[in-house]
Structures are given as structure tokens and as C-alpha cells.
């Protein structure tokens, strides 16, 4: 009974709730991907393009 009442009250906000869930999923996937990207940068380095000839 409580679930049904909650569904009725939240019905006008279905799109916003779906958008919030989708954006939360994207944020979670991006957060989980970040260590992999960092590890790849550490393991392989940044590709040398025009900065190779710059003196350090």
C-alpha cells in the first residue's frame, strides 16, 4: 500500500528520476574508469608530440 502511494506521488517526476538515475550511473562508471586511465598513463606515459624537443 505504501509503495502504491509512493508511485502515485512520484508519477509526475518519472522523467527527472530516470534522468537522475542515468546520470548517477554515468558518474559511477566514470569514477570506476579513472584508476584504469591513470594506470595506463603511468605504465605507458604520455605520447611524445611537439614537446619532445622542449628542453627540461
C-alpha positions in Angstrom: 0.0 0.0 0.0 2.8 2.4 0.8 4.6 1.5 -2.4 1.5 2.2 -4.4 1.0 5.6 -2.7 4.7 6.5 -3.3 4.3 5.5 -7.0 1.3 7.8 -7.4 3.0 10.7 -5.7 6.2 10.3 -7.8 4.5 9.8 -11.2 4.9 13.4 -12.3 8.6 13.2 -11.6 9.3 10.0 -13.5 11.5 11.6 -16.2 13.5 13.5 -13.6 14.0 10.4 -11.5 15.1 8.4 -14.6 17.5 11.2 -15.6 19.0 11.3 -12.1 19.4 7.5 -12.1 21.1 7.6 -15.5 23.4 10.4 -14.6 24.3 8.6 -11.4 25.2 5.5 -13.4 27.4 7.6 -15.8 29.1 9.2 -12.8 29.8 5.8 -11.2 31.2 4.4 -14.4 33.4 7.4 -14.9 34.7 7.1 -11.3 35.4 3.4 -11.8 37.3 4.1 -15.1 39.6 6.8 -13.6 42.1 4.4 -11.9 42.4 2.5 -15.2 43.2 5.7 -17.1 45.7 6.8 -14.5 47.4 3.4 -14.6 47.6 3.5 -18.4 49.2 6.9 -18.2 51.7 5.7 -15.6 52.5 2.5 -17.5 52.8 3.9 -21.0 53.4 7.6 -20.4 52.1 10.5 -22.4 52.8 10.2 -26.1 55.6 12.5 -27.2 54.5 15.0 -29.8 55.7 18.5 -30.1 57.0 18.6 -26.6 59.8 16.1 -27.2 62.2 18.8 -28.4 61.5 21.1 -25.5 64.4 21.4 -23.0 63.7 20.5 -19.4 
